[in-house]
Amino acid sequence: MMKKILVILFLFLAGCGTKKDTEISSNTSNKISPEQGVYKVVIDETELSWIGKELSTKIHTGTLNLSNGIIQVDNDKKITGNITINMSTINVTDLQGRAKEMLEGHLRSVDFFEVENFPKATLSFKSKSFNKLKNQINFEGELTIKDISNPILFNAILLESSPYLKAKAILSFDRSKYNVRFRSGSFFENLGDKLILDDIDVNITLVTKKE
C-alpha cells in the first residue's frame, strides 16, 4: 500500500516555473478589493490538501497543516506573502488503519520528504497582476522543499476581504525537482504501471486576519 505514495508532494504550492490553468469558482458579481495592511494566517481555518496520481490511475489524497504565514498588501494593492508548512503533519485521507499509517510513514521517510531532516517547506510569493472582474490574482514565487528552491507560478481567487482576507488557489509542482525520486519516471526507466506521476496538485484555501 505504501507504494501509493505519489501523495508526495502535496505541498504545495504551481509547477516549478510553469503556471497551471486553474478553474476556481468565484462570485464575480461581488468585486473584492483587499485593504492595505499586514495579515496573519489563521492556521485553524486554512486548508491545504494534496492529490497524487499513479500511471495506473490510482489516486491518493491527503492534507497538510501550516505552521505560520504572513501576507502584506501595500498601497497599490500589491500582495506579498510567506507561508511555512509543517511537514510532520502529512496526513493521508483516502486510506484507513494500518495502510494509512504505513503510507504516512513512508511519505515522511528518506524515500520522500525526509521530515526528520527537513521538517518544514516554505512558499514565498508576490502578485504580478489583478483581474478585478474575476477577483483573480496572478502570483509568482518560490517553493522550497527539502531545502531545494524552485520558481513557481499560480493563480488565486479572492473569496472575501472582510472580516477575513480569504483566497483559494490550485497549485502544481514537479516533485522530481525537489529530489523526491521514488518511482519517478524522471530518474527510473521501465516502471510500467508502478510509475508515480511527477506533477502533484495542491488545493489551498488561505484564511488571514488583519493585524
N, C-alpha and C positions, 0 to 999 in steps of 0.2 A: 504494500500500500504506500510505503513511504516513497516509492518511486514516483508518486504522483506530484512530486514537488515543484512542478512548474509554477506553482504558487510563489515561487521565489521572489520575485521582485516587486511585489505589491507596491511596494513602496512608491512612491512614489510620486507621485511625481512626475513627459511628453517627449519623447523619443530622441534622446541624445542628439539634439540639433535638428530634428525633423518634426515639424508640427503635424499633429494628427487632427483631422477634422472632427469636431465633437458636436453631437446632436444633443443639446440640453434644452429642455422645455423652459420657456420664460414667458412671464406675463408682460408682453411688450406694450400693453396698453397702460402699464404703470411704469413710467420712466423713473429710474432710480439714479440719484447722484450722491456719491459718498462725500461726507463732510471732512474738512481738513482736521487732522489730528493724529494721535497715536492710539492704536487699538491693540489690545492684548487678546490672544486666542483663548476662547473659553473651551478648555480641554474636554469637559464632560459633555458638551453639546456638539463638538466637532466629530465628524465621522470620516474614517478612511478605510476603504475596502479595496481588495485586490482580486483580480481574476487571472488565473494561469491556465494555459491550454497545452495539451499534447497533440501530436500529429494524429493520433487515433481518435480525436475529437473529445477525449476526456477533459473535463473542466473541473478545476478546484477553485474554491473561493475562501476568503478569509478577511480578517481585519487587522489593523494596527492602531496604536494609540500615539498621540503626540505627547512630547514632554513639555514643550513650550513653543511660543511663537509671538512675533510682533509684526504688525502691519502699520505703515505710515502713509498718510495721504497729505500731499502738500497743497499749496495754494492753487496750483494748476490742475488739480485732480490726478496728478501722477502718483502712482502707488508703488511702494517698495515693501518687501517683506522677507522675513526669515522664519522658517519653522524647523523644529527638531523632532525627529521621530524616534520613539523608544523601541528599538529593535527586539528587545526581550519580550515585547507584548505580541509577538507574532501569534495569531490565532487562526485556526482552520475551522470553517463553519459548515463545510459540506460533509464532514465525517464525524463520527462519534466514538467514544470509548477508546480502546487500545489503538485503533487505526489513527484516530485523531492525535493521540499522544505521540505516536511514532512519527507521523508526518511533521508535527510541530518541532519535535526534537531534531529531526533531520534538517529542517529549514534553519535551525539555529546552529547547526554543526558547521565544520570546516568545508563540507561539501557545498554549502550555500553561503549564508551570511556571516558565519563566524562571530556570532553575537558576543561571545566572551571577550574577543579581541576588538570587536567593532560594535559597541553597544548602542550606537546612535547613527542615524542618517540625517542629512540636512538638505533643505531646499531653500535657496535664496532666489528672489525674482524681482523684476521691475516691469511696470506696464510700458507697452510700446504704443498702443492706440486704444481708443474707447469708442465703440459704436453705440451712441446714445439711443438710437432707435431700437436696438436689440438688447440693450443693457449688457453688452458683451465687451470684455476687456481682453486684449491680446498681450500675453506676457512672454518675456524671455528671461532665462535664469540659469542656474547651475544646480545640478543634483549631485550629491556626494553620498556614495555607498562604499563601505569598506575602505574609506579614505581615498577613494578614486572619484574624481570630479569630471563631469561632462556637461556641456551646454544642453539646455532643454527649452523647448517652446511649447506653449499650451494656451488654450482659451478658457476663460471663466465667465460665468453668467452671474450678475448681481441679482440676488433674490430679495434682499431687504437692506435698508440703510438705517432704520431706527425701529426699536431701541438698540438692536444689534446690527452690525455690518455683517451680512451673510452672503456667501457666494458658493457656487458649485462648479466643479471642473472635472474633466476626464483627461487623464494624462497617460502617456505610453512611453516606455523606455526599453532599451535593449540590454538585457541582463549580462550579455557576453562582454559588454564594455566595462563592466564592473567586476570582471574576473569571477563571475558565477558560472562555472563551466559544466556542471553536472548535466549530462545528456544533451549538451548543446551542439547543434549542427555546425556552429562556428569553430568548434575545436575537435569534434569527433566525426568520423565517417561511418556509413553503413549502420546507422542506428535504427533504421526501419521505423516501425510504429512505436519504438521506445523514445523517439525524438521528442524533446520538450521545446516548444517554440521559444525563441529568444525574447520576443516582444511581450511585455506584461502591461496590462491595463490597470489603471488605478482610478477609482472614483473617490472624490473628496468633497465633502460639504464642510466648509470652513466657517465657523461662527466666531466673531470677535466683538469685544466690548470696548468702547472708548474710555481711555484712562482720564 
